[in-house]
Amino acid sequence: MSELAEQLRREVNRYSPDEKLPSSRALVERYRVSPVTVSRAIAQLAAEGLVVTRPGAGAFRARPRAAQAPAGDTSWQEIALSADGASDLVPRTVDAFGVLASLAAPPPGVLEFNGGYLHPALQPERAMAAALARAGRRPGAWGRPPLEGLPELREWFARSIGGTVTAADVLIAAGGQAALATALRALAPPGAPVLVESPTYPGMLALARAAGLRPVPVPVDSDGVRPGLLADAFRASGARVFVCQPLFQNPTGAVLAPRRRAEVLRIAREAGAFVVEDDFVRRLVHADASPLPRPLAAEDPDGVVVHVGSLTKAASPSFRVCALAARGPVLQRLRAIQVVDSFFVPRPLQEAALELVGSPAWARHLRVLAAELKARRDAMTSALARYLPELALPHVPSGGYHLWLRLPDGADESAFAAACLRTGVALAPGRPYFSAEPPAGHVRLSFAAVAGTDEITDGVRRLRAAWDEAR
């Protein structure tokens, strides 16, 4: 689509203002592309202000824009944004670098080994489109939903969590990131410490700091968070919140070991603390995985766990529907914060989620996805063993979409990441995953955001060249 947009961008200069461009059918025939590609290219030019579209008439060259007024002086904002009359413990800046690194699209020709979402080829686009179409025709689909979410969708999420969790314990949120932000605001006041896994998802660190919280790292190993160190961290910091990903942790891929699960809940309960369970990739299990452990929330009768579970990772970046589950008085606080922040998740999206997860296409999608993720993981691990044996891979996960590699001692991960970009691969450096000084250099490689296994093998070959250059 970008190539067609560039061609049309050059061609539009040959037309006078308000002159009509060729029809979509003519562009399809001329450039041998699909109608969808033409439609997206025209939309791109319209967004840039180069053309205007008129329903039923076609696309026309836009009139030249009027000269823009001189830019204002915004230097006063530096003082306003840095002034803090509340507390030196509450930062006024928001560091989104780690989040932007995984959300930003790479330049053309650069393989996306840093992506956090499924490649379009892996997304259930037809099933989502059909679900959205059916949802839009439901009676009342465009009205105001219940503030907690549609009862049927809350019930579906409650069943997927299991245990004694009921629909009454579930709120529908607009994606995992929004749910985590709500949970942190509900559970900890500005300036308070919050325990996080080390390493952990950069978006979690960004959320905590944006809320004025102080992330305190608790190391993880191949069996998940280390309970002894978790207890030490609670005692030393006085924290009342621990955020964790017990299943296929980001970035290590670790699964919290059975013997540690009850211990983590016991330690938190004795500290009078909450455990925020980010169950973000439960539906991205690989075909060769053993039966998955239940969410921690399913084993928690005392309301220690605040559970976050989303459909986004297994569906689409734009399919932002999530469950936020809790028990006891904290549920009302979560509900109040969510209502104040965003009122509710749009009803058509909730209706579409119900249509999607209730269709046979959803189960088929998950089966196909499990097989495809395993094939991609195996392709990447094989290519790494062949072309880059210097990089240590301590754990091969059976779920999720990425691998976590340790660089040799003394290696410069920033130099390696820069060399990778020059060879046409974008990866995620390890430093943003640590809230304190990292023990070594690391990189995270995603195998879900590229087109297929051929691109994975080609990308690892490029990493070999980058590694040689960086050394």
N, C-alpha and C positions, 0 to 999 in steps of 0.2 A: 504494500500500500504506500509506503514512503517513497518508493521510486516513481510510482504513478503521480503522486502529489507533486513531486519535484518537476516532472515533465509538464504537468498542467500549470504549475506555478510559472514556468517559463513561457508557456503558450498564452496565458491569460493577458500578458503584456501586449499582445498583438490586437487585442480587442479594445474598442472604445468604451468609456463608462456607460453602463446600462445596456451594452450590446450583449445579446444572448450567446452563450457558449453552446457547443454541440450537445445534443441530447445524450442521456446516459446510454441509450442503445448504440448510438454512433461511437461513443467512447469505448464501449465494450468491444465492438467489432474492430475498431482501429488499434487498440492496444492489446487485444486478445487476453482480457482479464475478466473476472466475474463481475456481475452487477454489484455485489457487496463491496468489492474492492473499489469500484468507481464511486459508490455512495460514500464510502469512508474518506476517499481522497477529496471529494467535493466538500464534505463536512470539515475536513482539515483546512481547506482554503477559506471556507466560510468563517471558521474560527479565527483565522489570521486576518480577516477583514478584506480579503482579495476578491471574493465573490459574494453575492447574495442569492439566496434561493427563494423562489416564489412558488408555493404549492400549486401544482397543475400547470405551471408555465415553464419551469426549468431553472437553470442557473445563469446569472448575469454578472458581468464584471462590475465590481463595486465602484462607486464614485470615490475619487481621491479624498483622503482624510484631511480635515482642516488642520492647519498648523497648530501644533501643541503649544500650550502656554509654557513659559519658562518654569523649570523645576523649582519647587519651594525649598526652603531651608529647614531641614529636619534635624539639625544638629542639637536642638534643645532636648530631643528625646533621650539622648545619652544620659542626661542628668535625671530626667523623670524616671527612666527605666532602672537606673542604678540606685536611686534613693530608696532606702528601706528603713522605715521608722519602727518596724516590729522587732526584728531579731536578726543578729548576725548569723544565726544558725539556719535561716531560711534563705536559700539562694534565689536570686532574681533572674538568673539566666537559665535557659533550657538547652541542653546539649542533645541534639537529635542526630548526631553524626552516625552512630551505630544503626539507627533506624533507617536513615536515608540511604545508607550503604546497601541495604537489602531491598529497598523499595524503588530506588532510581533505576530506570531502564539503561542498560549499557549502550555505548555507541554502536552504530551499525557495524556488523562484522565481528563484534566481540561476544564470545560465548559467555553465557550467564551462569557461572558457577557460584554466584553469590545470592541467587534468588531465594525467596522464602515462600513462593507459591508454585502451584503446578503449572507446567507449560500448557498452553491452550489445547494441545493435542491430548492431554490427560484430563482435561476438564469435561464434565458431562454437559456440554453446551446445549445439545439438542434436548436433553431431559430437562435442563433448567428453563430453556425457552418454552417448552411445552407446559411446564409447571406454572410459569409466570402467566402464560396465556389462560390456562384454566383458572388460576387464582383471580385474575382480573374479572372473570365472569361470575365469581361467587357472589351471592347476595350480600350486600353490605361490605364488599371487599375494599371500598374506597372510603369507608367511614372511619371513625375514631375507634381504635382497639381498646380493650381493657388496659389499664396502666401497667399491670404486671405482665401482660402478654396474653395471647390467645390461650384459653384453657386447654384445648386439644394439643397445642404445641408444647405447653408446659408439661402436660401429661407424658408426651412422647419423650421429652428430655429426662423426666423423672424415671421412666422405665429404663432408659439407656444408662442412667447412673446406677440404679439398682438399690439393693438393700431396702431400707424402710423409707427412702426418700419419696415424697409425694409431690404432686403438682403444686400443692400449697407452699412448698419449700423453694419453688423455682420462679425466677424472674427472667424475662426475655430481654437480652441486651443486644446492642448493635455491634457485635464482634467482640473477640477476646480482649483486644487492647482497651476498648471502652469499659468492659467489665472489670478488668484489672485496675484501671484508673479509679473506678467507683469503689472497689474493694479497699484500695489503699487509703482513699480519702475517708472511708467509713471507719477504718480500724486504727488509724494512727494520726495523731495531731502533727502539725508542722514542727520540725525540729527533732522529732522522735527517731530512734533507730529502727531499722527494719532489716531482718536477717534475710539474706539471699544466698542462693547456691553460688559457688565459685568453681568454674566459670558459670555464667548465666546469660540469658537472652539480653542483648543490649537495650531492647525496648523496655524491659522491666527496670533496668537501671535508670533509663531516661524518665520513666514514669515516676519512680521514687524521688528522684532529684527534683523533678518539676513540681511535685507535691510538697517539697521542702523537707523530705525525709533523708536520713543518713543511711545508705546501704552498708551493711556489715557482712562481709563474706564468710561463708561456711564451706570448706572444701568438700568436693564430691570425688568419688572414685568410681570404678566400674560397676559398683553395686549401689550407686546413688549417694545421697548425703550421708556423712559419717555421724552417727548419733552422738558419740562422745563429744565431738567438736561442736555439735549443735547445742548440747546441754551447756558446754562451756561458754558458748556465745550468748545464750540467754542469760546466764549468770553475770557475765562480764558487762553486757550492754544494757540490761534491763529491758530489752525489746519485748514487745507484745504481739509481734507479727513475724511469721516466717513464710516466705514465698518459695514454692518449689514446683518442679515438673517431675513427678514420680515416674512417668512413662515416657521413654525415649527422649530423655532430657536434651534440651538445646543449650550447648552445642555437642555435648559428649555422647549423646545417644543412650546413656545409661538408664536402666530400669531399677527402681528402688527394690532391693532384695526383700523377699518375704519376711525374713527374720528382723528386718529393720522397720517394716511398716508400722507395726503396733508400737514399737519403741519410739518412733518419731511422734506419734500421737500422744503417747504417755508423757514424753518430755515436754511437749507443748502444753498439755493439760496441767502439768505440775507447775509450769511457769506462768499459768494464767494467760496463755497466748493463743492466738489464732494461727491456723495453717491455711494459707491461700494455695489451693491446688489448681495449677494451670494445666488442665488435661487437653493440650492443644492438638495432638496428633493421634489420638486413639483410633481414628478411622483411616490412618495412613500406615496400617500394619502391613508387613511383607508376607508373601505367600508361604514362606518357610517358618513363620513365627510360631512359637508355642502358644497355648491359650493365654490370653492376657489376664493379668490381675485386675480385680475390680477397682474402680476409683476409690481413693481413700475415704471420700464422703460416704460410700456405701457401708463402711465399717466404723462409722463414727456416730454413736447415739447421743453424744454430749454437745454437739454443736461446735466442736473445735474447728472443723474444716469448712472453709468457704470455697465452693467448687466453681470453676470456670471451664466450660466445655463448648467448643464452637464447631459449626459446620463449615467454616470458611476454608480451612486448609484442604479439606477433601472435595470442595466444590469449586470455588472461584474467589479471587480476591474481593470481588464486589458482592459476593453473597454473604453479607455480614449479619449473621443471625447466630446468637449465642445464648447459652444458659448460664445464669448466675444463681447458684443454689446455696442456701444456708438455713440454719435452724435457730430458733430463739429470738431474742430482742434484736439481734444484729440484722435480721432480715428486714425489719422495718426501717432501720437506718439506711441500709443499702437501697431500699425502695425509694426512700425520700430523696436521697442524693441523686439517684438516676432520674427521677421525675423532674427535679429542679434543673438538672443539666440538659436533658434532652426530651422531656415529656414522655415519649414512647417510641418504640421501633415502628416504622411505617407498616400499616396493616397489610398492604399488598405483598410486601416482602415476607411477612410472617405467613400469610396464606400460601405464598409460593413455596416456602419451606415445608409446610404441611403437605402440599401436593407432591413435592419432590421426594421426601423421605417415605411417603406412603405408596410410592409407585414401584412396580417391579424394576424399573430402570435404575433406581438407586442401589438396590442390592447387586444388580449386574455391574454397575459402575464400580462398586467397592471391590468386587471379585477381580475385575480386569485391572483395577488400579493396584491391588496387592501383587499381582503377577508382574506388572510392569515395573513397579518400584523395586522388586527383588532383582529383576533383570538389569535394571540400571545400576543398582548398588553393586551387583556382581561385576558388571562391566567396569565400573570405576575402581573397585578394589583390585581387579585383575590388571588393569592398566597401570595403577599405581605401583603394584608389585613389580611390573615389568620395566616401567620407565623411571620411576622415582622411589627406589627402595630406601633412599636416605631418609625419607619422611616416615616417622613412626606412626602406625595406626593401632593404638592400644585396644580399640574396641570396635567391632563390626556390629552395628545395630540390626535388629530384625524389624524395625519400624522407623518411621520418619523419612526424611528426605535429604540427609546430609551426612558427611563424615568429618571427624575432628582429628586433625593431624598435628603431631608435635614436630617442630623443626629441630635439627641438631643444635647442641649447645653452641652459642655464639652466633648463630644465624640471625640475620637482620630481616624480620618479617616485613617491615615497611619497604625495604629495598626489593624483596621478593615480590610483594604485591604490585609494586610499580613496574617491575620487569614483566610480570604476568600481563598487565594491561598492554604493554608494548608488543607482546606476542599474541594479543587477541583473546585474553581470558580475564574475566573479572571474578575475583574470589574475595572472601571476607577475612581480613587480618584478625588475629586472635585478641589483640589488646583491648578492643571495646567490650569484650565479654567478661572482663575482670573489673571489679570495683576497687581493687587495690593492685599493688605491683604483681604482675604475672610471674609464675615460677619459671617460665620458658616461653619461647616463641611458638605460636600456633597459627594455623589457618583452618578455616571451615570451607568445605567444598559441598555445594548442593548438586544433586544429580536429578532433581525434579523439574528444574526450570529450563532445561534445554530440550531440543526436539527429539532426541533419541540416543541410543547407545553408540551410534557412529560418531555423533558430536562429542560424546563423553570421551571416547578413545582419542579422538583428534585433540580435544582440549587437554588431556593429560600429556600428550606428546608436546603440545605447546608449553605446558608447565615445565617439562624437562628442559626445553630451550631457555625458559625464563630462569630456572634454577641455575643453570650453567652461567647465564649472564650475571645474575645477582651475586654469585660467588666470586 
